[in-house]
Amino acid sequence: MPIHRLSQGLVNKIAAGEVVGRPASVVKELMENAVDAGATRIDVSVSQGGLDSIRVVDNGGGIAADELPLAVASHATSKISEADDLFRVDTLGFRGEALASIAAVGRMTLSSRTPEGQSGAEIECVGGELSEIVPCGAPVGTIVEVRDLFYNTPVRRKFLRTSATEFGHVSEAFTRIALPATQVHFSLRHNDKPVLDLPVGGGWLERIALCFGRELAENLIWVESVEDDVSLSGYAAHPSHSRSHNRMQYFFLNGRYIRDRALQHALGEAYRGLLTVGRQPIAFITMRMPPELVDVNVHPTKLEVRFLDSGRLYSQLLAMLRAKFLTTDLHARIQSCGEASSDDAAAAHDAAHTDQLRQQLVDWAKGKVASWDQGPGARDQGSEVGGQRSEDISRGLTAPGEAGAFSPLQLRPLDRVSPADNAAPLSSTAGQAGSATQAGSSARALQVHDRYLVTESEEGVTIIDQHALHERILYEQLKQRVSAGAVETQNLLVPEPVDLSPTEAAAALENRDLLAQLGVRVESFGGDTVLLSGYPAMLANIPPVEVLRAVLERILAEVKQPDRRDLLDDLLHTIACKAAIKAGDRLAPEEIAALLEQRHLVEGSHHCPHGRPTALVFTREELDKRFKRV
């Protein structure tokens, strides 16, 4: 077939395939043009998810009548004039292809009036064919209406979804542009019904509340950082609010919504240990930097950009979030509905037991269930559980800086307190005795159901998951010890052969050096068997084979070789979880005191290493509401 030049109409349709994928793409391009035109009011109205019609009205600078044909021409723009301008773009649009692409696959009417014009002018473009320019009555600004999108490309239209699904995409495109542009009044209507109205003057947090709900907005944490000519600011959600997807992670660069895997990774790293596995953080971050530090001309829809120094931005974002989290109380609080502030049950380790605990707390406060047991025998019964002495239960409660991974903590004896101090052991009608003690000078604590600790604070009542808290304490102590030097290896007196699957054996031998850095030493023993000769000394109570299999499972779960730090972190999670006291372990008063004292000596004590909250807080105000005191 001979080479021939494509018609301009076909060229425009091909270009439209890159720029206009669905009605939401049209809304995005038209809204960007309106913002660039300096509009302070932009109204978007769609019918049937945009399949029937899309109408965008703005009060911006408008387009002169004689420039209307040029506005819908391919690659015609007023925003750049030479190649160097591509490296200092400060507008949302600049390619000059949006209107031409839209006009190529729809029936478009463009009406506009400049502030100097006595009247407006209108032009129609159907399938790329332009009509004559005609005068019309119009306010200052621009009105673009697109009907029958993809009418001349039925194959493309056939791939579109239902009107409800398409409107969902339209709403998302609308939100991405409206969120950062707080200086503009936006409105969105669907099938002549109002959906969103975002006035000027409420600030960014108010705009987030209007788009995503008041509850989320009230659980956002302000963050900010300025380094030289790069500034970051915005809101990060409390860990009690998360999603199973990352679509609630909004990054805006100089007012432009972008997607960037490195920034998403930095966000995930900042929340490491604060969210359960499979949950994604919520954040709204705006970034300001000189245009010459970023290339926005790397993606047809401008969703992806290229930073001149992406590593610096990654570090700045991560440091900003971590610094804020370290100085913020991230304990989960019980809301007026009686549930922890979370969008689902992922933040709770055991919902059934939590509900029972809440009810017992209410019953306890009413005096219906509990009775004080002052007998010395009852006070001493916590020192032995299931044939184990209390020093065995206290494994891993090592004092900060103490040598040895799991040497028992030398608990200081605490003075016995009288029932008058409201700190004596509490027994429930279910026959589950709790241990009570005094931690510090004022805190009072008791154990219920052999799994939770109830303490009094100035704010109200705090309920602590003993396993989750101990797990965090051990994890932080181990991490500090490992970061101070290499992981110590314990050599086996007799190397142990381990039978693996072919995939596991190959992974073990291929990653032999990486395993050695973690303190695991293996060598080939023939076939699918490896010889395990050493394992991390810190895992004295965990079978060496179990350690090897846990590390291999982590290696095989990755598409590419996992980072040594990530592997080590997972290993420390495993150690801490296995070594921590469990739900069902009854604690002596001295052990409760030790646990509560160390709670304030480690970072991130509000969440366990897997992201579960270690404590729930019932404020005095919430308790007063429940008992009808207010």
Secondary structure, DSSP 8 states (H G I E B T S, - for coil): -------HHHHHHHHHHHH-SSHHHHHHHHHHHHHHTT-SEEEEEEEGGGTSEEEEEE-SS---GGGHHHHTSTT--SS--SGGGGGS--SS--SS-HHHHHHHSSEEEEEEE-TT-SSEEEEEEETTEE---EEE---SEEEEEEESTTTT-HHHHHT---HHHHHHHHHHHHHHHHTT-TTSEEEEEETTEEEEEE-SSSHHHHHHHHHH-HHHHTTEEEEEEEETTEEEEEEEE-TTS-BSSSTTEEEEETTEEE--HHHHHHHHHHTTTTS-TT-B--EEEEEE--GGGEE-TTSTTS---EETTHHHHHHHHHHHHHHHHHTS---EEB-TTSSBS-SSGGG-S-HHHHHHHHHHHHHHHHTSS-EE---HHHHHGGGEETTEEHHHHTTT---TT-SSSS------------GGGT-S-EE-TTS-B--EEEETTTEEEEEETTTEEEEE-SSEEEEEEHHHHHHHHHHHHHHHHHHTS---EEEEEEEEEEE--HHHHHHHHHTHHHHHHTT-EEEE-STTEEEEEEEETT-TTS-HHHHHHHHHHHHHHSSS---HHHHHHHHHHHHHHHHS--TT----HHHHHHHHHHHTTSTTTTB-TTS-BSEEEEEHHHHHHHTT--
